[in-house]
Amino acid sequence: MAQAGKHREIVGQNIRAQRTNAGMTLEELAEEADMSWPYLSEVERGQENISLDKLARIAKALKVTLVDLVKNA
């Protein structure tokens, strides 16, 4: 189970890195991806298990690939 948490943590770090590289705030990304910013904050901190559909919406909002978001996870 600890390994699953590590994967979430890495994906969250990748999302945060791509978001800051894009110059977006958490609120801006949440709006573009059609989800709440508190939920997205939990995802970035590795505390929430995100679905593939939501991950795809984030990738689209950031104009990156899904691979960019799951790299090294």
C-alpha positions in Angstrom: 0.0 0.0 0.0 2.9 2.4 0.7 4.0 2.0 -2.9 0.6 3.3 -4.2 1.0 6.4 -2.0 4.5 7.0 -3.6 2.9 6.8 -7.1 0.3 9.4 -6.1 3.1 11.6 -4.7 5.1 11.5 -7.9 2.1 12.2 -10.1 1.2 15.1 -7.8 4.8 16.5 -8.1 4.7 16.2 -11.8 1.3 18.0 -12.0 2.7 20.8 -9.8 5.9 21.1 -11.9 3.9 21.3 -15.2 1.5 23.8 -13.7 4.2 26.1 -12.5 6.1 25.7 -15.8 2.9 26.8 -17.5 2.6 29.8 -15.2 -0.8 28.8 -13.9 -2.1 29.0 -10.4 -3.9 26.1 -8.7 -7.2 27.9 -9.2 -6.6 28.6 -12.9 -5.7 24.9 -13.6 -8.7 23.7 -11.6 -11.0 25.9 -13.7 -9.4 24.8 -17.0 -9.7 21.2 -16.0 -13.2 21.6 -14.6 -12.5 20.4 -11.0 -12.3 22.1 -7.6 -9.0 23.6 -6.5 -9.1 21.9 -3.1 -9.4 18.5 -4.8 -6.5 19.5 -7.2 -4.4 20.6 -4.2 -4.9 17.2 -2.6 -3.9 15.5 -5.8 -0.7 17.6 -6.0 0.1 16.7 -2.4 -0.4 13.0 -3.2 -3.3 12.7 -0.9 -6.0 11.9 -3.5 -6.2 9.0 -5.9 -7.0 10.6 -9.2 -8.9 8.8 -12.0 -7.4 8.5 -15.5 -10.2 10.7 -16.9 -9.4 13.6 -14.5 -5.7 13.1 -15.2 -6.4 13.5 -18.9 -8.4 16.7 -18.3 -5.4 18.1 -16.3 -3.0 17.1 -19.1 -5.2 18.8 -21.7 -5.5 22.0 -19.6 -1.7 22.1 -19.2 -1.1 21.2 -22.9 1.1 18.2 -22.0 0.7 14.5 -22.4 -0.4 12.0 -19.9 3.1 10.5 -20.0 4.4 13.9 -18.7 2.2 13.6 -15.7 3.0 10.0 -14.8 6.7 10.1 -15.6 8.8 8.2 -13.0 5.7 7.0 -11.2 
